[in-house]
Amino acid sequence: MSGTAFPKGFLWGGALAANQSEGGYREDGKGLTTVDMIPHGPHRMPVKLGLEKRYTLRDDEFYPSHQAIDFYHRYKEDIALMAEMGFTVFRTSIAWSRLFPQGDELTPNPQGIAFYRDLFLECRKYGIEPLVTLCHFDVPMHLVTEYGSWRNRKMIDFFARYARSCFEAFNGLVKYWLTFNEINILLHSPFSGAGLVFEEGENPEQVKYQAAHHELVASALVTRIAHEVNPENQVGCMLAGGNFYPRTCKPEDVWTALEKDRENLFFIDVQARGAYPSYSARTFREKGITIVMEEGDAEILKNTVDFVSFSYYSSRCASAEMNENNSSAANVVKSLPNPYIERSEWGWGIDPLGLRITMNMMYDRYQKPLFLVENGLGARDEIDANGEINDDYRISYLKEHIRAMADAIADGIPVIGYTTWGCIDLVAASTGEMSKRYGFVYVDRDDLGKGTLARTRKKSFWWYKKVIASNGADLD
Ligand code: BG6
């Protein structure tokens, strides 16, 4: 075992999101959310993208989020498994509609508060620090149907009320907060990202960037509230990360890659630096966008985040000739295939060095501590004759990415911690499949919801336990 690059107290753990794990979609007063309306099958993508309006559930469709992996009832068993691996941090999200079933109530649902209080207490029992996302792809449906979701400025107040309830109810139990999961995904998957559905004849770019403005103001406002409620609170933004590489050194390709990066980083530029970046005026002009701002918004935006969190699955690639036909979406952001890297069965590139590159770019740009809150390989797992799951491919992916993170730390970047995505198998956000698995723990459930939901430790479970015990020194 060689020395470790990871600082003492580095947080090791894994991540889930309420909408992909909890199930219990109507229990204890929970209201319907956007993700509850997204079916498995051919309508999934049109609904996710906001192109097909789906405001009522259909009897002839299967909705993976409704039961998911039943974390709502099994969280004690699941947290115990994470504690067994030695987790010191556990990321999940609060389902907004468990606390505010409609979204516009004045006070939270006590049953929702009770559930999360128990969950966070359970984490604390094992010395696990909760890392909590306030909004991970689940807007209460009532806010979509009555207000048009984030296109409406009223959402800022609804979100602030919800966030304040969380900070007050879980004060002292939760210290690390994220406002919006992968906030830039709003541009790429508007319904699942922000509850947006487009009406005929409107400019989708206008709607998306106006919604983005409301989210950015809301994020800055709740950052301020978090600090007011408890100065110890640490609030982060969250980017669906991964730099764009230019396809060639042709200047036009380099320029396109820079523009593509800016499209995603725009959000973090505001959240981490406290104002719209200078390039945004031209972007808005070219896309025919006029952002309606209110007096005081610029002041609110100055409440910047304490740290920058991000997901990293792969790098991306762009060229000036990029179009709908030659690009495809891994993690819903369109990219050209990169011939220098391997790809997963779902076509997502595997590029550990890209993680180091992304982390260096982000620290150069923001000078704030980083937190890698999602990383992992979605893969099909087989149970062998002995009932074991030998997921060496997952170990290899994670090992290489942890090495890259260690290199980034050696480059001088402060990193708070690392939470692998889907530490226990859950529903895939893009495809709705269970068979695209990320976990150290296998869940017996198939793409159509059949299975016992029993949990089984995979080979990677024992491997990750060793990694954590050695603070990242023992990766073999
Ligand atoms: C991120 C999301 O986009 O990627 C997660 O924050 C998601 O919710 C993860 O699950 C992996 O994507 P997928 O589609 O494989 O689940």
Boltz pocket constraint, residues with backbone or C-beta under 6 A from the ligand:
constraints:
  - pocket:
      binder: B
      contacts: [[A, 17], [A, 20], [A, 181], [A, 182], [A, 240], [A, 311], [A, 331], [A, 374], [A, 378], [A, 421], [A, 427], [A, 428], [A, 429], [A, 430], [A, 431], [A, 436]]
      max_distance: 6.0
